Amino acid sequence: MIRLQIQSDAKEGALDIVQAAISAEVKRLEIGLHRTERQIERFEKEYNVSSDVFQRDFAAEDMKKGDQEYIEWAGEIKVRERISRDLNNLKGIQYVAQ
């Protein structure tokens, strides 16, 4: 959990501004996550395997387009992990205004 303490000379508004900015970032990340999930699903359907099996058992030589496709799939998995982690962190923020 992240606890975000906000101090401002203004009596009102600072908390709302910060929450709105973080909310906008959450929405942007959710859009990116959805796009990444679609790309991963495309690979999983094309090869009829889960991403877990891909990571465990596949090499670039197993891919139709070789290195390029392997790197794309592996990259999308890494992006999904990073976005998911960032989303969890942002959604778990507790705001404390002073």
N, CA, C and O of each residue as an XYZ file, in Angstrom:
392
protein
N       0.835     -1.175      0.000
C       0.000      0.000      0.000
C       0.883      1.242      0.000
O       1.920      1.300      0.660
N       0.436      2.220     -0.756
C       1.118      3.512     -0.810
C       0.250      4.530     -0.098
O      -0.947      4.637     -0.367
N       0.847      5.264      0.796
C       0.128      6.343      1.479
C       0.720      7.644      0.963
O       1.905      7.920      1.151
N      -0.115      8.437      0.314
C       0.305      9.684     -0.289
C      -0.185     10.838      0.569
O      -1.387     11.064      0.705
N       0.759     11.559      1.140
C       0.418     12.695      1.992
C       0.549     13.960      1.162
O       1.590     14.215      0.556
N      -0.511     14.747      1.141
C      -0.555     15.950      0.325
C      -0.618     17.153      1.239
O      -1.515     17.263      2.076
N       0.334     18.051      1.079
C       0.349     19.298      1.828
C       0.238     20.433      0.828
O       0.928     20.448     -0.192
N      -0.621     21.368      1.123
C      -0.842     22.471      0.199
C      -1.170     23.736      0.968
O      -1.807     23.698      2.020
N      -0.723     24.850      0.424
C      -1.086     26.141      1.000
C      -2.533     26.505      0.667
O      -3.183     27.252      1.398
N      -3.019     25.968     -0.440
C      -4.406     26.208     -0.830
C      -5.312     25.377      0.058
O      -4.993     24.230      0.373
N      -6.430     25.939      0.459
C      -7.327     25.221      1.353
C      -8.042     24.077      0.647
O      -8.339     23.050      1.257
N      -8.310     24.256     -0.617
C      -9.035     23.228     -1.361
C      -8.370     23.018     -2.713
O      -7.662     23.889     -3.219
N      -8.607     21.873     -3.274
C      -8.209     21.635     -4.649
C      -7.007     20.750     -4.862
O      -6.980     19.992     -5.831
N      -6.017     20.810     -4.005
C      -4.791     20.046     -4.231
C      -5.077     18.553     -4.273
O      -4.586     17.849     -5.155
N      -5.854     18.076     -3.338
C      -6.174     16.650     -3.296
C      -6.935     16.239     -4.550
O      -6.662     15.191     -5.136
N      -7.887     17.066     -4.957
C      -8.666     16.755     -6.167
C      -7.785     16.706     -7.412
O      -7.967     15.845     -8.272
N      -6.846     17.617     -7.506
C      -5.949     17.659     -8.664
C      -5.094     16.399     -8.719
O      -4.947     15.784     -9.776
N      -4.541     16.026     -7.593
C      -3.693     14.830     -7.539
C      -4.512     13.573     -7.845
O      -4.078     12.713     -8.611
N      -5.687     13.475     -7.245
C      -6.540     12.306     -7.502
C      -6.952     12.234     -8.967
O      -6.989     11.147     -9.544
N      -7.262     13.371     -9.572
C      -7.650     13.389    -10.983
C      -6.487     12.958    -11.878
O      -6.681     12.221    -12.845
N      -5.292     13.418    -11.555
C      -4.122     13.036    -12.349
C      -3.849     11.541    -12.232
O      -3.551     10.884    -13.229
N      -3.946     11.012    -11.046
C      -3.714      9.579    -10.847
C      -4.830      8.774    -11.508
O      -4.573      7.722    -12.095
N      -6.048      9.255    -11.417
C      -7.174      8.581    -12.075
C      -6.969      8.548    -13.587
O      -7.247      7.533    -14.225
N      -6.490      9.637    -14.163
C      -6.219      9.679    -15.603
C      -5.125      8.680    -15.975
O      -5.210      8.021    -17.011
N      -4.120      8.572    -15.149
C      -3.037      7.608    -15.406
C      -3.562      6.186    -15.304
O      -3.174      5.330    -16.098
N      -4.436      5.919    -14.343
C      -5.040      4.585    -14.213
C      -5.802      4.244    -15.493
O      -5.680      3.135    -16.012
N      -6.575      5.181    -15.994
C      -7.338      4.937    -17.229
C      -6.411      4.683    -18.401
O      -6.663      3.788    -19.208
N      -5.334      5.463    -18.508
C      -4.362      5.272    -19.590
C      -3.721      3.880    -19.507
O      -3.557      3.198    -20.519
N      -3.369      3.479    -18.300
C      -2.772      2.160    -18.111
C      -3.767      1.041    -18.419
O      -3.390      0.017    -18.988
N      -5.027      1.230    -18.049
C      -6.046      0.222    -18.341
C      -6.229      0.048    -19.854
O      -6.415     -1.069    -20.337
N      -6.174      1.149    -20.587
C      -6.261      1.072    -22.049
C      -5.054      0.312    -22.598
O      -5.199     -0.546    -23.469
N      -3.879      0.627    -22.090
C      -2.666     -0.078    -22.523
C      -2.711     -1.555    -22.171
O      -2.278     -2.397    -22.958
N      -3.234     -1.874    -20.992
C      -3.345     -3.268    -20.577
C      -4.300     -4.030    -21.493
O      -4.041     -5.175    -21.861
N      -5.393     -3.388    -21.850
C      -6.360     -4.029    -22.748
C      -5.722     -4.316    -24.106
O      -5.925     -5.392    -24.670
N      -4.957     -3.369    -24.632
C      -4.278     -3.559    -25.911
C      -3.258     -4.703    -25.823
O      -3.156     -5.539    -26.721
N      -2.523     -4.713    -24.737
C      -1.521     -5.759    -24.526
C      -2.180     -7.129    -24.403
O      -1.692     -8.110    -24.963
N      -3.281     -7.193    -23.675
C      -4.015     -8.464    -23.535
C      -4.487     -8.979    -24.892
O      -4.428    -10.179    -25.156
N      -4.953     -8.075    -25.752
C      -5.390     -8.490    -27.098
C      -4.223     -9.060    -27.898
O      -4.381    -10.062    -28.595
N      -3.064     -8.435    -27.804
C      -1.885     -8.932    -28.524
C      -1.481    -10.316    -28.007
O      -1.168    -11.211    -28.792
N      -1.491    -10.478    -26.705
C      -1.132    -11.770    -26.112
C      -2.136    -12.840    -26.533
O      -1.748    -13.953    -26.887
N      -3.419    -12.507    -26.494
C      -4.456    -13.462    -26.911
C      -4.275    -13.874    -28.367
O      -4.513    -15.028    -28.724
N      -3.855    -12.934    -29.203
C      -3.615    -13.245    -30.618
C      -2.519    -14.303    -30.752
O      -2.662    -15.254    -31.519
N      -1.429    -14.138    -30.009
C      -0.349    -15.123    -30.037
C      -0.828    -16.465    -29.487
O      -0.536    -17.514    -30.060
N      -1.559    -16.428    -28.382
C      -2.027    -17.672    -27.770
C      -2.952    -18.442    -28.710
O      -2.878    -19.668    -28.788
N      -3.810    -17.735    -29.414
C      -4.710    -18.399    -30.364
C      -3.947    -18.941    -31.562
O      -4.198    -20.057    -32.018
N      -3.019    -18.148    -32.065
C      -2.256    -18.576    -33.240
C      -1.458    -19.847    -32.963
O      -1.389    -20.734    -33.814
N      -0.861    -19.937    -31.786
C      -0.034    -21.097    -31.445
C      -0.758    -22.109    -30.569
O      -0.214    -23.170    -30.266
N      -1.972    -21.789    -30.165
C      -2.799    -22.690    -29.361
C      -2.098    -23.132    -28.072
O      -2.163    -24.295    -27.675
N      -1.425    -22.164    -27.430
C      -0.775    -22.411    -26.133
C      -0.929    -21.168    -25.269
O      -1.090    -20.058    -25.777
N      -0.880    -21.365    -23.973
C      -0.923    -20.232    -23.050
C       0.438    -19.534    -23.037
O       1.444    -20.089    -23.477
N       0.441    -18.334    -22.534
C       1.698    -17.603    -22.408
C       2.633    -18.277    -21.417
O       3.853    -18.183    -21.557
N       2.080    -18.953    -20.419
C       2.923    -19.696    -19.468
C       3.694    -20.798    -20.186
O       4.891    -20.973    -19.959
N       3.009    -21.541    -21.051
C       3.668    -22.607    -21.827
C       4.691    -21.987    -22.767
O       5.803    -22.498    -22.906
N       4.321    -20.896    -23.408
C       5.259    -20.196    -24.297
C       6.543    -19.845    -23.557
O       7.638    -20.149    -24.029
N       6.410    -19.208    -22.399
C       7.594    -18.797    -21.645
C       8.441    -19.983    -21.199
O       9.669    -19.904    -21.169
N       7.785    -21.064    -20.858
C       8.499    -22.227    -20.330
C       9.123    -23.083    -21.433
O      10.239    -23.579    -21.280
N       8.399    -23.256    -22.546
C       8.793    -24.282    -23.514
C       9.248    -23.774    -24.876
O       9.854    -24.534    -25.631
N       8.980    -22.531    -25.213
C       9.259    -22.068    -26.566
C      10.598    -21.360    -26.677
O      11.099    -20.760    -25.726
N      11.152    -21.452    -27.867
C      12.345    -20.698    -28.254
C      12.022    -20.012    -29.577
O      11.019    -20.329    -30.217
N      12.857    -19.089    -29.978
C      12.613    -18.347    -31.217
C      12.472    -19.288    -32.405
O      11.725    -19.002    -33.341
N      13.174    -20.391    -32.372
C      13.123    -21.357    -33.476
C      11.747    -22.014    -33.615
O      11.417    -22.550    -34.673
N      10.955    -21.972    -32.558
C       9.621    -22.567    -32.581
C       8.577    -21.643    -33.198
O       7.440    -22.052    -33.435
N       8.958    -20.417    -33.451
C       8.016    -19.418    -33.940
C       8.058    -19.356    -35.464
O       9.112    -19.556    -36.068
N       6.918    -19.081    -36.078
C       6.827    -18.984    -37.535
C       7.714    -17.870    -38.079
O       8.350    -18.023    -39.121
N       7.748    -16.749    -37.364
C       8.545    -15.604    -37.808
C       9.839    -15.457    -37.016
O      10.492    -14.416    -37.077
N      10.202    -16.479    -36.285
C      11.480    -16.510    -35.581
C      11.627    -15.494    -34.471
O      10.712    -15.259    -33.682
N      12.823    -14.891    -34.433
C      13.187    -13.972    -33.353
C      12.193    -12.831    -33.179
O      11.808    -12.505    -32.056
N      11.781    -12.230    -34.277
C      10.895    -11.068    -34.200
C       9.617    -11.397    -33.440
O       9.221    -10.654    -32.542
N       8.975    -12.492    -33.787
C       7.719    -12.872    -33.149
C       7.931    -13.288    -31.690
O       7.121    -12.967    -30.820
N       9.017    -13.997    -31.437
C       9.333    -14.412    -30.070
C       9.513    -13.184    -29.177
O       8.976    -13.119    -28.071
N      10.271    -12.223    -29.675
C      10.532    -11.007    -28.905
C       9.238    -10.226    -28.684
O       9.022     -9.679    -27.603
N       8.378    -10.172    -29.699
C       7.108     -9.462    -29.557
C       6.250    -10.093    -28.465
O       5.729     -9.388    -27.600
N       6.101    -11.398    -28.499
C       5.262    -12.084    -27.506
C       5.851    -11.923    -26.110
O       5.148    -11.553    -25.170
N       7.136    -12.201    -25.984
C       7.786    -12.064    -24.679
C       7.705    -10.623    -24.181
O       7.512    -10.380    -22.990
N       7.853     -9.681    -25.093
C       7.766     -8.272    -24.720
C       6.385     -7.885    -24.227
O       6.252     -7.149    -23.249
N       5.354     -8.379    -24.903
C       3.978     -8.084    -24.477
C       3.710     -8.656    -23.081
O       3.008     -8.038    -22.281
N       4.259     -9.814    -22.795
C       4.096    -10.410    -21.464
C       4.758     -9.524    -20.410
O       4.183     -9.293    -19.346
N       5.958     -9.028    -20.696
C       6.663     -8.148    -19.755
C       5.899     -6.838    -19.566
O       5.799     -6.329    -18.450
N       5.363     -6.295    -20.660
C       4.586     -5.057    -20.571
C       3.350     -5.291    -19.709
O       3.012     -4.456    -18.869
N       2.669     -6.431    -19.914
C       1.485     -6.748    -19.106
C       1.838     -6.800    -17.626
O       1.100     -6.273    -16.793
N       2.952     -7.426    -17.296
C       3.380     -7.523    -15.897
C       3.637     -6.142    -15.305
O       3.216     -5.852    -14.185
N       4.331     -5.289    -16.063
C       4.651     -3.955    -15.568
C       3.395     -3.108    -15.396
O       3.227     -2.440    -14.376
N       2.512     -3.137    -16.395
C       1.282     -2.357    -16.305
C       0.429     -2.852    -15.139
O      -0.121     -2.043    -14.392
N       0.313     -4.151    -14.977
C      -0.485     -4.701    -13.874
C       0.069     -4.265    -12.526
O      -0.689     -3.903    -11.626
N       1.377     -4.300    -12.385
C       2.018     -3.872    -11.142
C       1.752     -2.386    -10.883
O       1.401     -1.996     -9.770
N       1.920     -1.569    -11.914
C       1.688     -0.133    -11.765
C       0.229      0.166    -11.428
O      -0.058      1.017    -10.586
N      -0.688     -0.538    -12.087
C      -2.111     -0.349    -11.797
C      -2.434     -0.706    -10.355
O      -3.138      0.036     -9.669
N      -1.929     -1.826     -9.899
C      -2.169     -2.231     -8.510
C      -1.640     -1.189     -7.537
O      -2.296     -0.872     -6.544
N      -0.463     -0.660     -7.816
C       0.109      0.363     -6.943
C      -0.746      1.627     -6.937
O      -1.037      2.176     -5.874
N      -1.146      2.085     -8.107
C      -1.935      3.315     -8.187
C      -3.319      3.145     -7.568
O      -3.822      4.044     -6.895
N      -3.926      1.991     -7.800
C      -5.270      1.761     -7.243
C      -5.221      1.575     -5.734
O      -6.240      1.738     -5.063
N      -4.076      1.241     -5.194
C      -3.943      1.021     -3.753
C      -3.541      2.253     -2.966
O      -3.349      2.180     -1.752
N      -3.411      3.385     -3.644
C      -2.983      4.597     -2.954
C      -4.043      5.055     -1.954
O      -5.236      5.094     -2.251
N      -3.573      5.393     -0.783
C      -4.414      6.045      0.214
C      -3.993      7.504      0.269
O      -2.809      7.815      0.401
N      -4.962      8.384      0.169
C      -4.684      9.812      0.156
C      -4.866     10.390      1.557
O      -5.866     10.130      2.226
N      -3.893     11.168      1.982
C      -3.953     11.844      3.268
C      -3.674     13.315      3.007
O      -2.561     13.686      2.634
N      -4.670     14.136      3.200
C      -4.501     15.570      2.970
C      -4.289     16.290      4.296
O      -4.861     15.920      5.321
N      -3.461     17.319      4.256
C      -3.219     18.139      5.448
C      -3.439     19.598      5.113
O      -3.287     20.460      5.979
